[in-house]
Amino acid sequence: MTARLVRTACSLLAVVLTAACTSYYEIPIETPIRPKLDVSAFQRVLIAGFIAGGSEDVDANLETVRLLRSQLRTKSELRVIDADVLPLMDVAAEEHSVATSGDSLNGQEPQLPSVIKEEKDLEPYEHIFANIEYWKRIGEEYQSPLIVTGTVMFTPHARSGFVQREQEVYDSFGRRRVVPIRTYMERKGFILKPKFIFIDGRTGTTLHSETFREEILYNANQTTPALSSYFELMDRLIPSFLSTLSSQKIKGTRVLLK
């Protein structure tokens, strides 16, 4: 029994001495992530435009087109086409009018919402993305690119409830400590919900679609411009958007022992 204890103690001592003499090295690494969509057949990309709504303070259609074009110019091998933003709401409304022309003769033509305030207002417009002939014509006009379109909702949002935060307190001896406290707060902010649709400009068919959602809230007494909030939320989404089209690298570290 004594011999076993001695051997155990010696083993522990060896481990401690080894650890004491070991050097730790932290090295950076990059892990590649394959794109979700194979775009090897395309040389050009057209950010065509979006059906957008929500806040009247931000033109989510134009801002999204500008931002995605800017990002793809620097972070994608595809050549970005500079073109006017397509008036998709007008195109969808015209298609809807033609499709319901029989009802209009009876004075019963259903109307599309002229202003998109909620997600339900988007639904009557979404048929435009399934119009293969329309997108094929657009593709022929711009030499068969990959077409990016979809919907963007950027809406004001408010929420109230208890929020946990940290507060500094001092005891009678002046010693500082941080304690969690729950406070009832009213907060306001925005929700950004884009749906990106990727269309083959050669055939007009949809290759892939993906929906994202991001939310940001501020204290009720904090004034933050809507456009600043839009860009902050889009900044969170851009890496996921880019990973659909091109391989991305995730940076991290690993610890080596020597």
C-alpha positions as CSV (number, residue, x, y, z in Angstrom):
1,M,0.0,0.0,0.0
2,T,2.8,2.3,0.9
3,A,4.7,1.5,-2.4
4,R,1.5,2.3,-4.4
5,L,1.2,5.7,-2.6
6,V,4.8,6.5,-3.4
7,R,4.4,5.6,-7.1
8,T,1.3,7.8,-7.3
9,A,3.0,10.7,-5.6
10,C,5.9,10.4,-8.0
11,S,3.6,10.3,-11.0
12,L,1.8,13.5,-9.9
13,L,5.2,15.2,-9.2
14,A,6.3,14.3,-12.8
15,V,3.2,15.7,-14.3
16,V,3.6,18.9,-12.3
17,L,7.2,19.3,-13.3
18,T,6.4,18.6,-17.0
19,A,3.6,21.2,-17.0
20,A,5.9,23.7,-15.3
21,C,8.5,23.2,-18.1
22,T,6.0,23.3,-20.9
23,S,5.7,26.4,-23.1
24,Y,2.3,27.3,-24.6
25,Y,2.1,28.8,-28.1
26,E,-1.1,30.3,-29.5
27,I,-1.1,30.3,-33.3
28,P,-3.7,31.8,-35.7
29,I,-5.5,29.5,-38.1
30,E,-8.0,30.0,-40.9
31,T,-10.7,27.4,-41.7
32,P,-12.2,27.6,-45.2
33,I,-16.0,27.2,-45.6
34,R,-17.3,26.1,-49.0
35,P,-20.0,28.3,-50.6
36,K,-23.6,27.2,-50.4
37,L,-24.2,27.8,-54.1
38,D,-22.0,26.8,-57.0
39,V,-21.5,30.0,-59.1
40,S,-18.7,28.7,-61.3
41,A,-20.9,28.9,-64.3
42,F,-21.2,32.7,-63.9
43,Q,-18.8,35.5,-64.5
44,R,-21.2,38.4,-63.7
45,V,-23.7,39.1,-61.0
46,L,-26.6,41.5,-61.1
47,I,-28.1,42.9,-57.9
48,A,-31.4,43.6,-59.5
49,G,-33.5,45.1,-56.7
50,F,-35.9,44.1,-54.0
51,I,-39.5,44.4,-53.0
52,A,-39.0,46.4,-49.8
53,G,-41.0,48.1,-47.0
54,G,-41.4,48.8,-43.3
55,S,-39.8,52.0,-42.2
56,E,-40.4,55.1,-44.3
57,D,-37.1,56.6,-43.0
58,V,-34.9,54.1,-45.0
59,D,-35.3,53.1,-48.7
60,A,-34.4,49.5,-48.0
61,N,-34.4,48.6,-51.7
62,L,-31.8,51.1,-52.8
63,E,-29.7,50.8,-49.7
64,T,-29.5,47.0,-50.0
65,V,-28.6,47.1,-53.7
66,R,-25.8,49.6,-53.0
67,L,-24.5,47.7,-50.0
68,L,-24.4,44.3,-51.7
69,R,-22.8,45.6,-54.8
70,S,-20.1,47.3,-52.8
71,Q,-19.4,44.1,-50.8
72,L,-19.3,41.9,-53.9
73,R,-16.9,44.2,-55.7
74,T,-14.3,43.6,-53.0
75,K,-15.2,40.1,-51.7
76,S,-16.3,38.1,-54.7
77,E,-14.6,37.1,-58.0
78,L,-17.9,37.8,-59.9
79,R,-18.0,41.0,-61.9
80,V,-20.7,43.3,-60.5
81,I,-23.0,44.8,-63.1
82,D,-23.8,48.5,-62.7
83,A,-27.3,49.0,-63.8
84,D,-30.5,50.8,-62.8
85,V,-32.4,49.2,-60.0
86,L,-35.4,47.3,-61.4
87,P,-38.9,48.7,-60.4
88,L,-40.1,45.3,-59.2
89,M,-43.1,46.7,-57.4
90,D,-44.3,48.3,-60.7
91,V,-43.6,45.1,-62.6
92,A,-45.4,42.9,-60.1
93,A,-48.4,45.3,-60.1
94,E,-48.6,45.3,-63.9
95,E,-48.5,41.5,-64.0
96,H,-51.2,41.3,-61.3
97,S,-53.3,43.7,-63.3
98,V,-53.0,41.5,-66.5
99,A,-53.7,38.3,-64.5
100,T,-56.9,39.8,-63.0
101,S,-58.1,41.7,-66.0
102,G,-61.2,39.5,-66.1
103,D,-62.2,40.5,-62.6
104,S,-61.6,44.2,-63.4
105,L,-64.3,44.1,-66.0
106,N,-66.7,43.3,-63.2
107,G,-65.3,46.0,-61.0
108,Q,-63.8,43.4,-58.6
109,E,-60.1,43.6,-59.4
110,P,-58.2,43.0,-56.1
111,Q,-55.7,45.8,-55.4
112,L,-52.1,45.4,-54.4
113,P,-51.1,47.4,-51.3
114,S,-49.5,50.6,-52.5
115,V,-47.3,50.8,-49.3
116,I,-45.7,47.8,-47.7
117,K,-45.9,48.1,-44.0
118,E,-46.0,44.5,-42.8
119,E,-44.8,41.2,-44.1
120,K,-48.3,40.2,-45.2
121,D,-48.2,43.2,-47.6
122,L,-45.3,41.5,-49.4
123,E,-47.2,38.3,-50.3
124,P,-49.2,39.7,-53.3
125,Y,-45.9,40.9,-54.9
126,E,-43.9,37.7,-54.5
127,H,-45.3,36.1,-57.7
128,I,-42.8,38.2,-59.6
129,F,-39.9,36.0,-58.4
130,A,-41.6,32.9,-60.0
131,N,-41.9,34.6,-63.5
132,I,-39.3,32.6,-65.4
133,E,-39.8,34.5,-68.7
134,Y,-39.3,37.9,-67.0
135,W,-36.0,36.9,-65.4
136,K,-34.9,35.2,-68.5
137,R,-35.4,38.4,-70.5
138,I,-33.4,40.3,-67.8
139,G,-30.7,37.7,-68.1
140,E,-30.5,38.1,-71.9
141,E,-30.2,41.8,-71.5
142,Y,-27.2,41.5,-69.2
143,Q,-25.4,38.6,-70.7
144,S,-26.7,35.8,-68.6
145,P,-25.5,36.8,-65.1
146,L,-26.4,35.4,-61.7
147,I,-29.3,37.6,-60.6
148,V,-29.8,38.5,-56.9
149,T,-33.2,39.8,-55.9
150,G,-35.8,39.2,-53.1
151,T,-37.5,41.1,-50.4
152,V,-36.4,43.3,-47.5
153,M,-38.4,44.3,-44.5
154,F,-37.0,46.9,-42.2
155,T,-39.6,47.7,-39.5
156,P,-39.6,49.6,-36.3
157,H,-40.0,47.5,-33.2
158,A,-40.6,48.1,-29.5
159,R,-40.4,45.8,-26.5
160,S,-40.8,46.2,-22.7
161,G,-39.8,43.8,-19.9
162,F,-37.2,43.0,-17.3
163,V,-33.6,43.3,-18.3
164,Q,-30.6,42.0,-16.3
165,R,-27.7,44.3,-16.0
166,E,-24.6,44.7,-13.8
167,Q,-24.3,47.3,-11.1
168,E,-21.4,48.4,-8.9
169,V,-22.0,48.4,-5.2
170,Y,-19.7,49.1,-2.2
171,D,-19.9,47.7,1.3
172,S,-19.3,49.6,4.5
173,F,-15.5,49.0,4.1
174,G,-15.5,50.5,0.7
175,R,-14.9,47.3,-1.1
176,R,-16.3,47.2,-4.6
177,R,-18.3,44.3,-6.2
178,V,-20.6,43.9,-9.2
179,V,-24.0,42.4,-8.7
180,P,-26.7,41.5,-11.3
181,I,-29.9,43.4,-11.0
182,R,-33.2,43.1,-12.9
183,T,-34.7,46.3,-14.2
184,Y,-38.0,46.9,-16.1
185,M,-37.2,48.8,-19.3
186,E,-39.0,50.0,-22.4
187,R,-36.8,49.6,-25.5
188,K,-37.3,50.4,-29.1
189,G,-35.4,49.5,-32.2
190,F,-35.7,47.8,-35.6
191,I,-36.1,44.3,-37.1
192,L,-34.4,43.6,-40.4
193,K,-35.6,40.6,-42.4
194,P,-34.3,40.1,-45.9
195,K,-35.0,37.2,-48.2
196,F,-32.3,36.8,-50.9
197,I,-33.3,35.0,-54.0
198,F,-30.6,33.8,-56.5
199,I,-31.8,33.4,-60.1
200,D,-30.1,31.8,-63.1
201,G,-30.0,34.5,-65.7
202,R,-29.7,31.9,-68.4
203,T,-32.9,30.1,-67.7
204,G,-34.8,32.5,-65.3
205,T,-35.2,29.7,-62.7
206,T,-34.5,30.1,-59.0
207,L,-31.3,28.5,-57.8
208,H,-31.4,29.2,-54.1
209,S,-33.2,31.4,-51.6
210,E,-32.4,32.2,-48.0
211,T,-34.1,34.3,-45.3
212,F,-32.3,36.1,-42.4
213,R,-33.6,38.0,-39.4
214,E,-31.7,40.4,-37.1
215,E,-33.1,42.6,-34.4
216,I,-31.6,45.5,-32.5
217,L,-33.1,47.3,-29.4
218,Y,-32.1,50.5,-27.6
219,N,-33.2,52.3,-24.5
220,A,-36.4,54.2,-25.1
221,N,-34.7,57.5,-24.4
222,Q,-31.8,56.8,-26.9
223,T,-32.2,58.4,-30.3
224,T,-30.5,56.4,-33.1
225,P,-31.0,57.2,-36.8
226,A,-32.9,54.5,-38.7
227,L,-30.2,54.3,-41.3
228,S,-27.5,53.7,-38.7
229,S,-29.5,50.8,-37.3
230,Y,-30.1,49.4,-40.9
231,F,-26.3,49.3,-41.6
232,E,-25.6,47.8,-38.2
233,L,-28.0,45.0,-38.8
234,M,-26.8,44.4,-42.4
235,D,-23.3,44.2,-41.1
236,R,-24.3,41.1,-39.1
237,L,-25.9,39.6,-42.2
238,I,-23.3,40.3,-44.8
239,P,-20.9,37.4,-43.9
240,S,-23.8,34.9,-44.3
241,F,-24.8,36.4,-47.6
242,L,-21.2,36.3,-49.0
243,S,-20.8,32.7,-47.9
244,T,-23.6,31.7,-50.2
245,L,-21.6,32.9,-53.3
246,S,-17.9,32.4,-52.4
247,S,-15.7,30.5,-50.0
248,Q,-15.1,32.3,-46.7
249,K,-12.5,31.8,-44.0
250,I,-13.2,31.7,-40.3
251,K,-10.3,32.9,-38.2
252,G,-9.4,31.4,-34.9
253,T,-6.5,30.2,-32.7
254,R,-5.1,27.0,-31.5
255,V,-2.8,26.4,-28.5
256,L,0.3,24.3,-29.0
257,L,2.6,22.8,-26.3
258,K,6.3,22.7,-26.5
